[in-house]
Structure formats: C-alpha cells, structure tokens
C-alpha cells in the first residue's frame, strides 16, 4: 500500500467521499433539516447540496469517474433547480479527455488544485522506510517548542463552544458563525467514527482544534486549525500526530488528509510521514 497505484488513489478518493457523505447526513438529520442538505448519486459521482451553506465545499461533486461524462447535464440540472452552480472535483486518475472537454463545453474551467496525502499505518518495513520514523522525530522536536502542550479528545458530553470558536478564528470566519459551527458539529461529536480534539498551551489555554473520521479501516484527517497567535509552535503537527496515533489504535491501515498545495498544513503532514497521493483539480463555473 506504500507505493502509489490507481487502486490506492481510488481508496484515497473514496475515503474523502465517504466522510463527506457521513458529515452531510449528520447535518441533514438535525430536526427539520435546517441547513437544507441534499445528496444525490449520478453514476459514480456524489452531488452535495446545502441550501443554507452556499460555500463551494458544501455544494460540490465528488467521486466523478472518467465514464460519468454522460451524467453532466443531469448533475448541472440538479443544482440549477436549486439556483446554484456546483464545484467539480476531479482526480488525476479520472481526468479523462471527454470528461474535461464536457465540463469546459458547459462553461466550467479549472480554477485550482488541492493536495491529498496519505500514510500507511501498517507496522511493516515499507511503513518505516518512507520517512515515517524520521517524521515522528520531527514532530517531537516541534512539540518541544510548545509550552506544556496538552491535547484533549472531546466527549459527547463536552460542549463544542471552544471548538467552534477555534474553528472560526482559526479559519478567518466571523465569530458570529460559532453557533452554526457548534450546531452542525454537535451531531458528529456523538456519531460513530468521529473524534474531536482541542490543543491547549500551558495546560489551559485553547490554541488549536482538529477532527478525524474513521470508516472502513481508513482514517481521514478532516479538519485542523490553530489560532494565529499560536502558529509556528508545532501545534498543528502535534494534532496530526495525535490523530495518527488514535487511527493506529483504532486498527486503521491508512490515514489520508487534504490540504492546499504546498501549504503549511501539507508540509506538516509530510513531516509526519504522509506522502502526496495526488493533486485533484477544482472546476468552477465561469
């Protein structure tokens, strides 16, 4: 599993699709479905829609296969009926000419790239030989720069106020969004396969937060953020290590994560032993 193959790339992509399905289903199950969540399947592709969350990540098409070009009009029509234009995410292994031409002919263009990384969690020689041991040593050195860093896993009985605050302030969202972040993630906190973490400096000051989803033996590092004033202290990398340790303890064979290409987050994943699986292309309406 260490060397990249089309089969491994498929696992990486499907792990992201599956955690997104579970996340959106959890939000949909809130009483009355206040966010207006809808999911639809078109061939291999899954279309995600959120009426009250117009941002691209909640209105995107994932898992698009090279043979799904025939579904394009139905997919676009699904969103048009809801007065929205989707974002398409295309992996290199599915970037077949007819599909890309089909998107372009319908007014879409490639607007960016996003990196997907992975690490083999099996305790074998290939795992150790791909920089994992060195990566863990780097994590320990970086952790030393943080004063009395303590990472706590939240329980279903724990309030999400601190997490929601870090989520907003760490990603540049307005603080007014805290209540919505807390409400949408409350369902996940009590949902099987999901775990939430908060990193504290000096044992008491919340400085970072992270989330992980485990399903089908694969862990997905779905989110992490560190407050601006605490960046550069190894907190983000410590949150990665914490989740990888939990994934190993849970019996996962692989962990995956996504990050902006050549970003600080991507570099921290690499320092932790993760390798680049692929950069997927983002296609947006003109």
SULCORQUI-V727414 format. One record per backbone hydrogen bond with DSSP energy under -1.0 kcal/mol. CO is the residue of the C=O (numbers start at 1). NH is the residue of the N-H. If there is no record, write none. Layout:
co:nh
CO:NH
CO:NH
This chain:
co:nh
5:9
6:10
7:11
8:12
9:13
10:14
11:15
12:16
13:17
14:18
15:19
16:20
17:21
18:22
19:23
20:24
21:25
22:26
23:27
24:28
25:29
27:30
30:33
33:36
35:52
36:51
38:49
40:47
42:45
45:42
46:62
47:40
49:38
55:58
56:59
59:87
60:48
61:89
62:46
65:68
68:71
69:72
71:75
72:76
73:77
74:78
75:79
76:80
77:81
79:82
79:84
80:83
87:61
88:283
90:281
91:94
92:95
94:96
96:100
97:101
98:102
99:103
100:104
101:105
103:108
104:107
107:286
109:284
112:282
114:280
115:259
116:277
116:278
117:257
118:275
119:255
122:124
124:128
125:129
131:135
132:136
133:137
134:138
135:139
136:140
137:141
138:142
139:143
140:144
142:145
143:146
147:202
148:203
150:200
152:198
155:158
160:164
161:165
162:166
163:167
164:168
165:169
166:170
168:173
174:177
175:178
177:181
178:182
179:183
180:184
181:185
182:186
185:189
186:190
188:191
191:194
193:214
195:212
196:154
197:210
198:152
199:207
199:208
200:150
201:204
201:205
205:201
207:227
208:199
209:225
210:197
211:223
212:195
213:220
215:218
217:253
217:254
218:215
219:256
220:213
220:222
223:211
225:209
227:230
228:231
234:238
235:239
236:240
237:241
238:242
239:243
240:244
241:245
242:246
243:247
244:248
245:249
246:250
247:252
248:251
253:121
254:219
255:119
256:221
257:117
259:115
260:263
263:267
264:268
265:269
266:270
267:271
268:272
269:274
270:273
275:118
278:116
280:114
281:90
282:111
282:112
283:88
284:109
